[in-house]
Amino acid sequence: MGNRLSKIATRTGDNGTTGLGDGSRTEKDSVRVHTLGEVDELNSFVGLLLCEDMPAELREELVSIQHDLFDLGGEICIPGYTLITDEHVARLDDLLEKYNAGLPPLKDFILPAGSRAASIAHVCRTVCRRAERSIVTLGKTETINDHPRQYVNRLSDLMFVLSRVLNRFAGGSDVLWQHERKRG
């Protein structure tokens, strides 16, 4: 791996193509490359979220999620390869249950707002949904495993729950949508 990363500017993509993990080349605007970019952007926003104040245990879990997202990108980068498994999806299910257990039930819609950390978690959620849509689109034209799609579906739900957790950690609460507020 070290030799592959020793030269960042290779100029091999100057013609509008990029190399995949299996050595093949594809157009930079292909659905696969677009999907890789969505997952990379999501991982970058999770990194931004990690710059915020949060419980140490949650920080460790988010770092683990970043590694999973890197693996997910690897799976997308290598057609036919599997890195994300049912165990990854189950771990997110466990985190969802853990963090949702301490939250009050929602009776109203909430706005993507509150603390800075909660707001960044909401950005992660929306970027995650976009990555999920891209994975679905890729699956319509190429064979991909189900687990990457399931993983990002769970992760977007987890980011919603974590936004609520992070608002409480910051001393606040959910910012409720006021559907009957005066407009104009």
NORRA-V208015 format. One line per field, one symbol per residue. burial: b if it has 16 or more other ideal C-beta (glycine too) atoms within 10 Angstrom, else e. A space follows every 50 residues. Layout:
BEGIN
burial->???
END
This chain:
BEGIN
burial->eeeeeeeeeeeeeeeebbebeeeeeeeeebbbbebbebbbebbebbeebb ebebeeebeebbeebbebbebbbebbbeeeeebbeeebbebbeebbeebb eeeeeeeeebeeebbebbbbbbbbbebbbebbebbeebbeeeebbebbbb bbbbbbbbbbbbbbbbbbbbeeebbeeeeeeeee
END
